[in-house]
């Protein structure tokens, strides 16, 4: 049993538990996860927020009224463009591509730390609690003025880690590690 399995949830531990995520209306179906890149929304608190809804050009994310609704996700409308990732102020949207390679998945996530990783870096990957759970290779780092200072980092990881990887271990500025 992992730390993720026994977590009490975002209110107690600062990150969502597996049960909270499973109950969230922002999770794509297993069949949609298996068919290509798709957003994965781990927003489990009813707070006044809806930038993800406006960010999706295909209407795959709906918050509606009241603005405290959890985002509802229609995986069949999602093309995996990732435009929603940097727009979420709670850093709760990820992109998962289980079809990236035969033995690897691609996990894309918001990243707001410096220094940014570089394509080709082999990095420690962390779970929702910040615990290093393995290694991955950075395959993309997207930076745009439209992202308001939030980069999107994509890391290739073993498929077994894809549903748990949510960021990379930070390195100290200038240490190269």
Backbone bond lengths (Angstrom), bond angles and torsions (degrees), N, CA, C in turn:
res aa  C-N    CA-C-N  psi(-1)  N-CA   C-N-CA  omega(-1)  CA-C   N-CA-C  phi
1 X - - - 1.440 - - 1.530 108.85 -
2 X 1.333 116.88 129.58 1.456 121.24 -178.42 1.516 111.36 -92.64
3 X 1.328 114.91 169.91 1.465 121.02 176.78 1.528 110.25 -58.51
4 X 1.331 116.06 -36.32 1.465 120.16 178.77 1.524 111.54 -62.85
5 X 1.321 117.59 -34.82 1.458 121.22 -178.07 1.519 112.57 -71.07
6 X 1.314 117.57 -30.84 1.458 120.90 -175.22 1.525 113.00 -102.84
7 X 1.331 118.13 1.62 1.454 121.59 -178.72 1.523 110.25 -62.12
8 X 1.317 115.08 144.50 1.453 120.75 -179.76 1.508 112.30 -87.03
9 X 1.306 117.74 -12.93 1.452 120.93 176.00 1.506 114.07 118.37
10 X 1.319 114.24 176.45 1.452 121.74 -171.28 1.528 112.90 -61.25
11 X 1.307 118.35 -36.27 1.465 119.81 -178.54 1.523 112.73 -68.69
12 X 1.314 117.38 -30.81 1.463 121.21 -178.26 1.529 113.10 -97.38
13 X 1.323 116.54 -37.12 1.458 120.78 -171.83 1.521 114.57 -110.68
14 X 1.338 117.62 -11.08 1.456 120.76 179.01 1.517 114.38 87.26
15 X 1.311 117.41 0.40 1.462 121.64 176.54 1.529 107.68 -145.97
16 X 1.324 117.50 151.90 1.462 119.31 -176.46 1.527 112.81 -70.70
17 X 1.317 114.48 144.24 1.466 120.60 175.78 1.526 109.10 -81.60
18 X 1.321 116.58 165.86 1.465 120.69 176.44 1.523 110.55 -58.65
19 X 1.329 117.10 -38.09 1.468 120.88 -179.84 1.528 110.75 -64.90
20 X 1.336 117.40 -42.12 1.466 120.51 178.45 1.528 110.66 -64.04
21 X 1.313 116.37 -41.76 1.461 119.83 -179.97 1.527 110.40 -66.12
22 X 1.321 117.27 -44.27 1.463 120.89 -179.94 1.527 111.53 -61.01
23 X 1.322 117.49 -32.26 1.461 121.83 -178.98 1.531 112.39 -84.53
24 X 1.310 117.13 -8.57 1.458 121.92 -177.04 1.522 111.20 -73.90
25 X 1.345 117.27 141.14 1.472 119.50 176.63 1.526 112.99 -79.69
26 X 1.343 117.76 9.21 1.457 121.25 -178.12 1.517 114.57 -102.97
27 X 1.325 117.02 10.51 1.459 120.79 -175.15 1.535 110.33 -99.60
28 X 1.334 117.14 128.42 1.469 119.20 177.85 1.530 111.35 -71.25
29 X 1.302 115.35 156.75 1.467 121.00 178.73 1.527 110.11 -69.28
30 X 1.336 117.86 156.98 1.469 120.19 176.54 1.533 112.74 -56.99
31 X 1.335 117.21 -37.53 1.469 119.07 179.94 1.534 110.80 -67.96
32 X 1.336 117.46 -36.46 1.466 119.55 177.64 1.520 110.53 -69.61
33 X 1.322 117.65 -38.20 1.473 120.76 176.33 1.522 111.09 -59.59
34 X 1.312 117.00 -34.90 1.465 121.62 -177.09 1.528 113.19 -80.12
35 X 1.343 117.54 -7.88 1.468 118.99 -173.30 1.520 115.47 -102.63
36 X 1.327 118.74 1.75 1.459 120.52 178.35 1.511 111.19 140.79
37 X 1.335 117.23 -176.57 1.466 120.11 -175.85 1.520 111.46 -60.97
38 X 1.342 114.97 137.68 1.461 120.39 -177.72 1.526 109.16 -152.91
39 X 1.322 115.27 146.56 1.459 120.55 176.71 1.523 109.65 -70.31
40 X 1.313 114.98 151.43 1.466 123.68 178.74 1.515 105.00 -135.66
41 X 1.332 117.59 111.86 1.462 121.68 -172.79 1.522 109.79 -104.24
42 X 1.323 116.02 115.43 1.462 121.38 -178.48 1.528 111.31 -103.97
43 X 1.311 116.22 43.41 1.457 122.89 178.06 1.529 106.75 -91.06
44 X 1.321 116.44 111.02 1.467 120.21 -174.47 1.526 113.08 -118.79
45 X 1.326 118.28 4.82 1.456 121.34 -179.99 1.523 110.17 -116.14
46 X 1.309 116.07 138.02 1.455 121.23 178.69 1.523 108.92 -83.16
47 X 1.326 114.68 91.96 1.459 121.87 -179.48 1.529 108.25 -123.98
48 X 1.328 118.37 156.71 1.462 119.66 179.76 1.526 111.57 -73.00
49 X 1.324 115.99 99.57 1.461 120.77 -174.58 1.526 108.63 -161.62
50 X 1.339 117.35 138.09 1.462 119.08 175.87 1.532 115.89 -156.56
51 X 1.337 120.76 21.19 1.464 119.20 179.63 1.533 113.78 -60.17
52 X 1.316 117.37 -27.37 1.467 119.96 -179.85 1.529 111.12 -62.78
53 X 1.322 116.20 -36.29 1.465 121.02 -179.33 1.528 110.57 -61.57
54 X 1.326 116.80 -47.15 1.464 120.91 179.90 1.526 112.20 -70.68
55 X 1.330 117.75 -27.00 1.464 121.36 -176.84 1.518 113.24 -73.34
56 X 1.326 117.67 -25.20 1.464 120.29 -174.63 1.525 111.34 -83.43
57 X 1.343 117.49 113.76 1.462 120.14 -178.80 1.528 113.76 -72.05
58 X 1.324 117.41 -13.50 1.476 121.39 -178.28 1.531 113.24 -103.79
59 X 1.336 117.24 -0.24 1.457 120.10 179.48 1.519 113.19 69.87
60 X 1.330 116.83 28.71 1.469 120.44 -178.71 1.523 112.40 -80.02
61 X 1.334 117.24 -13.88 1.461 121.50 -179.16 1.519 108.80 -119.53
62 X 1.334 115.94 126.71 1.454 121.34 -179.81 1.518 109.73 -128.33
63 X 1.316 116.46 127.03 1.456 122.00 173.25 1.523 108.89 -105.76
64 X 1.309 116.74 -48.45 1.465 121.67 178.29 1.518 112.16 68.06
65 X 1.324 115.30 -154.26 1.459 121.94 179.75 1.511 110.23 -118.18
66 X 1.304 117.93 139.55 1.454 126.02 -0.53 1.527 110.91 -71.56
67 X 1.314 115.20 161.23 1.456 122.29 -176.94 1.530 111.35 -67.06
68 X 1.323 117.73 -7.11 1.468 121.49 177.07 1.525 112.44 -86.97
69 X 1.326 118.18 -1.08 1.469 120.55 176.63 1.524 109.86 -59.83
70 X 1.323 116.13 147.39 1.460 119.47 170.47 1.518 108.18 -69.84
71 X 1.332 118.13 143.95 1.463 119.38 178.96 1.527 111.26 -65.14
72 X 1.316 115.29 128.71 1.464 121.62 175.08 1.525 107.19 -93.28
73 X 1.328 115.04 138.52 1.456 120.66 -173.22 1.517 110.58 -120.16
74 X 1.327 116.12 129.70 1.456 123.13 175.48 1.525 107.48 -108.36
75 X 1.321 115.75 94.61 1.459 121.57 -176.18 1.508 114.58 -60.10
76 X 1.328 117.18 -26.54 1.465 120.11 -179.62 1.526 111.22 -71.46
77 X 1.323 117.93 -23.77 1.468 121.26 178.50 1.521 111.79 -88.55
78 X 1.319 117.65 -16.78 1.468 122.50 -176.68 1.529 110.55 -76.11
79 X 1.340 115.48 128.85 1.464 120.70 177.43 1.529 111.98 -98.48
80 X 1.343 116.53 -4.06 1.457 119.58 -178.26 1.512 113.20 78.01
81 X 1.320 117.78 24.35 1.476 120.56 -178.38 1.527 112.39 -68.19
82 X 1.326 117.72 -28.45 1.459 121.44 177.56 1.519 115.85 81.33
83 X 1.323 118.96 5.77 1.466 120.50 -179.43 1.533 112.35 -62.74
84 X 1.302 117.05 -23.16 1.469 121.09 -179.87 1.530 112.35 -75.52
85 X 1.312 118.15 -24.65 1.471 121.51 -173.79 1.529 112.55 -56.91
86 X 1.331 119.71 -56.02 1.468 118.40 -176.69 1.524 113.72 -76.14
87 X 1.312 118.02 -10.87 1.462 120.74 -178.17 1.525 113.17 -83.68
88 X 1.312 117.53 -15.34 1.466 121.16 -178.44 1.527 109.95 -80.23
89 X 1.356 118.31 112.37 1.465 119.31 -179.83 1.527 112.87 -67.42
90 X 1.314 117.74 -18.64 1.464 121.58 178.45 1.520 113.26 -89.65
91 X 1.342 117.42 1.78 1.469 122.88 -179.62 1.527 111.07 52.70
92 X 1.333 116.21 41.87 1.459 121.91 -173.03 1.525 114.02 -109.30
93 X 1.330 117.92 10.29 1.464 120.04 -179.78 1.524 108.98 -117.69
94 X 1.322 114.40 133.90 1.457 123.11 -178.34 1.514 108.30 -130.85
95 X 1.311 116.66 163.26 1.449 121.84 174.06 1.517 106.71 -120.51
96 X 1.312 115.64 132.66 1.457 120.22 179.38 1.521 108.40 -124.47
97 X 1.331 115.97 130.34 1.458 121.98 176.67 1.524 108.82 -124.79
98 X 1.320 114.39 97.96 1.466 120.29 -179.91 1.529 111.89 -76.10
99 X 1.350 117.74 -7.89 1.468 121.93 179.92 1.525 112.01 -100.50
100 X 1.313 118.09 9.04 1.458 122.75 -175.09 1.533 112.52 -55.15
101 X 1.312 117.99 -46.11 1.465 123.54 179.30 1.533 107.43 -155.17
102 X 1.319 118.10 162.62 1.468 119.30 -177.68 1.533 114.18 -54.75
103 X 1.331 117.46 -37.61 1.470 119.75 -177.00 1.525 113.35 -116.25
104 X 1.335 117.10 5.14 1.469 121.23 -176.42 1.521 111.00 -130.53
105 X 1.312 114.72 149.24 1.460 122.52 170.80 1.522 107.54 -114.40
106 X 1.302 116.16 156.72 1.456 121.55 174.47 1.518 108.15 -107.33
107 X 1.327 116.19 128.20 1.456 121.63 175.54 1.524 107.01 -118.70
108 X 1.334 116.06 123.25 1.456 121.52 177.68 1.519 108.44 -111.31
109 X 1.327 116.06 139.71 1.465 120.47 -174.96 1.522 110.41 -149.38
110 X 1.343 116.41 160.44 1.461 119.66 175.85 1.520 110.01 -73.14
111 X 1.320 115.69 146.07 1.464 119.75 -178.96 1.514 108.80 -143.06
112 X 1.333 117.67 121.29 1.462 121.82 -174.79 1.524 113.57 -120.89
113 X 1.324 117.52 25.75 1.460 121.24 -179.33 1.519 110.95 -111.73
114 X 1.323 115.43 158.23 1.460 122.23 172.21 1.515 108.26 -118.54
115 X 1.289 118.12 146.31 1.452 126.11 -0.46 1.524 110.85 -77.54
116 X 1.326 114.35 153.73 1.455 119.23 174.50 1.525 108.71 -71.90
117 X 1.324 117.34 148.10 1.462 118.47 173.46 1.529 109.37 -71.39
118 X 1.304 116.85 168.90 1.463 122.41 177.65 1.516 109.93 -117.18
119 X 1.308 114.95 151.35 1.456 120.27 175.71 1.521 108.86 -54.26
120 X 1.331 117.28 132.73 1.451 122.49 -179.45 1.517 113.98 96.86
121 X 1.336 117.68 -16.49 1.473 120.06 177.71 1.529 110.34 -62.11
122 X 1.310 116.17 137.58 1.460 121.44 170.45 1.522 105.76 -98.14
123 X 1.330 115.13 122.98 1.465 120.47 -169.63 1.530 110.88 -130.42
124 X 1.325 115.26 158.60 1.448 120.34 169.18 1.513 108.25 -74.04
125 X 1.320 117.24 135.33 1.468 121.05 177.14 1.519 108.08 -106.35
126 X 1.334 115.16 144.15 1.459 119.94 -174.68 1.523 111.42 -120.22
127 X 1.335 114.47 155.45 1.457 120.49 177.03 1.523 110.13 -89.06
128 X 1.305 116.98 -171.16 1.460 121.90 -177.84 1.524 113.24 -60.35
129 X 1.314 117.06 -28.39 1.467 120.59 -178.77 1.531 112.46 -86.10
130 X 1.336 117.38 -6.95 1.459 121.63 -178.45 1.519 113.77 93.49
131 X 1.319 116.76 3.85 1.463 121.93 179.80 1.528 110.37 -79.97
132 X 1.336 116.18 132.20 1.466 120.31 176.88 1.523 108.42 -68.48
133 X 1.351 115.26 125.85 1.467 120.16 -177.42 1.520 112.90 -119.48
134 X 1.325 117.50 0.16 1.457 120.01 179.61 1.516 111.10 168.03
135 X 1.334 114.77 -163.29 1.464 122.27 -179.41 1.520 108.68 -123.62
136 X 1.311 115.67 152.79 1.452 121.43 176.88 1.516 109.73 -149.52
137 X 1.314 115.80 166.18 1.460 121.14 178.15 1.518 109.12 -112.23
138 X 1.323 115.94 128.64 1.462 120.91 177.72 1.521 107.88 -70.69
139 X 1.329 116.94 122.87 1.457 121.03 -179.65 1.529 112.26 -111.09
140 X 1.336 116.03 -14.70 1.460 118.66 175.18 1.510 110.59 -158.44
141 X 1.320 114.35 147.95 1.461 122.89 172.88 1.522 105.40 -136.39
142 X 1.322 116.60 111.15 1.457 121.91 -177.71 1.519 109.80 -104.60
143 X 1.327 115.78 127.50 1.460 122.37 178.40 1.524 106.65 -131.85
144 X 1.329 115.79 131.28 1.457 120.30 -179.21 1.517 109.42 -149.52
145 X 1.332 117.06 147.20 1.462 120.38 174.60 1.522 110.05 -58.39
146 X 1.319 117.29 -33.31 1.463 121.40 -179.74 1.533 112.39 -66.35
147 X 1.322 116.89 -16.53 1.472 120.84 -179.03 1.526 112.48 -87.46
148 X 1.333 118.65 -0.63 1.474 122.66 177.51 1.523 113.59 52.51
149 X 1.319 117.78 43.76 1.457 121.21 175.11 1.518 115.57 87.31
150 X 1.311 117.41 -1.69 1.463 120.49 177.41 1.522 108.77 -99.76
151 X 1.319 117.06 115.61 1.462 120.52 175.19 1.528 108.76 -80.32
152 X 1.313 116.11 159.38 1.459 121.82 172.11 1.521 106.53 -117.07
153 X 1.325 115.80 121.73 1.456 122.20 -178.27 1.524 108.48 -109.97
154 X 1.325 116.43 136.11 1.458 122.06 176.41 1.513 109.87 -115.94
155 X 1.329 115.95 128.49 1.458 121.79 -177.11 1.530 109.41 -125.97
156 X 1.328 115.82 130.59 1.463 121.35 174.19 1.529 107.65 -84.18
157 X 1.322 115.36 126.67 1.472 121.75 -178.65 1.529 108.73 -135.48
158 X 1.316 115.87 165.72 1.462 118.56 174.70 1.527 108.36 -61.86
159 X 1.316 116.38 146.51 1.461 120.59 -177.46 1.521 111.92 -58.84
160 X 1.324 117.15 -29.21 1.463 120.60 -179.53 1.529 111.93 -65.21
161 X 1.330 117.40 -25.34 1.463 121.58 -178.25 1.522 113.79 -93.66
162 X 1.317 117.79 -14.15 1.461 121.84 -169.54 1.523 114.53 -55.16
163 X 1.302 118.59 -38.24 1.460 120.48 -176.57 1.526 112.44 -79.07
164 X 1.316 117.38 -7.73 1.463 120.76 -179.67 1.522 114.08 -113.39
165 X 1.324 119.05 -23.57 1.466 121.30 -178.75 1.526 109.14 -70.00
166 X 1.341 115.58 127.82 1.457 120.31 179.64 1.514 113.90 -131.09
167 X 1.331 118.17 -3.98 1.456 121.66 175.28 1.520 108.57 -172.98
168 X 1.326 114.63 -169.06 1.457 120.47 176.13 1.518 108.76 -121.90
169 X 1.316 115.32 156.53 1.460 120.38 176.53 1.517 108.09 -66.53
170 X 1.306 116.10 133.16 1.461 120.55 179.76 1.515 110.29 -75.22
171 X 1.306 114.91 147.79 1.453 120.24 173.61 1.516 107.46 -115.25
172 X 1.277 115.65 155.31 1.463 119.70 179.58 1.509 109.32 -72.95
173 X 1.312 115.12 143.30 1.462 121.02 179.85 1.522 110.19 -57.08
174 X 1.332 116.01 119.62 1.457 121.49 176.63 1.508 115.77 88.58
175 X 1.348 119.42 -2.72 1.461 118.43 -177.56 1.523 112.81 -87.83
176 X 1.364 117.30 -15.50 1.444 120.50 176.46 1.504 115.12 72.27
177 X 1.339 118.09 4.62 1.463 120.21 -179.27 1.502 111.47 -110.64
